[in-house]
């Protein structure tokens, strides 16, 4: 809306500034979640949308039973409202991200809602993957028919995160990669969301760093200097990601230990999906595993645990995901969470470092 006004009123031309709008997006989304948080938590308590705790989980988690969940609704609503107010809605990349976000949010919301009304298992795993695959198909169709960089050879390539060398994999290869990325990122963040504040702070760090990369990618001189593949309009994604960061920080106010609310699948699936979609748009598919190392670690721990038990009849970890393994080693929940935050920050810096190295190597 603000960008639209700046288009028609010369006195408001300053509202086009990406720096100003990034700042406003962060502040507005943060304030929405911060001030709407308490009444929203009360509403969820009245509706009895409380967390169910695994019987075989750490005993320290039993006290969390009944804590309001579906907090992701607040995060997504805040990001959506802020984006509609601040972003340039004529930007096709923003529209793609917004539609993707709402589709992921729909999957998560249905899953959460079914847990309270139909079955504790929520939405069947196969149906989740099917719906996530539909989003992947949409993103691939956009890439195939419209494109991101304006260069098909680059659009259908994966980029070495250090040397920036493109490896062409074709339309079919990119379709498979997009599916793997979106299913991987959305479910990995979902798996990570098992301790107070554990998933949201890494998400804040990842979205902030990805926002910086988006700004670089949408800047002709900086993208050339850093050997990024310039994408018209991608700088606008930094404004959107500032809204994600602000909403995440506002949510952390209530989600930090001891948590007053959990984000549920509505939040975790959607936030992970956002990372995946924007990583694909920016041609940073191979940077995502570095940036989101903690999410990858959590997902791998589950895969290895299940695989080991089925093949050998033995478990590798005391419990999966791996954050529960550390808890069962008598490491306090808050310490596990804080160490995962530190690890995310370190790998985030490494991810930024690989981009800087492109300008050197």
Buried (B, 14 or more C-beta within 10 A) or exposed (E): EBBBEBBEEEEBEEBBEBEBBBBBBBBBBBBBBBEBBEEBBEEBBEEEBBBEBEEEBBEEBEEBEEBBBBBBBBBBBBBBBBBEBBBBBEBBBBBBBBBBBBBBBBBBBBBBBBBBEEEEEBBEEEEBBEBBBEBBBBBBEBBBEEBBBEBEEBBBBBBBBBEBEBEEBEEEBBBEBBBEBBBBBBBBBBBBBBBBBBBBBBBBBBBBBBBBBBBBBBBEEBBEEBBBBBBBBBBBBBBBBBBBBBBBBBBBBBBBEEBBBBBBBBBBBBBBBBBBBBBBBBBBBBBBBBBBBBBBBBBBBBEBBEEBEEEEEEBBBBBBBBBBBBBBEEEEBBEBBBBBBEBBBEBBEEBBEBBEBBEEE
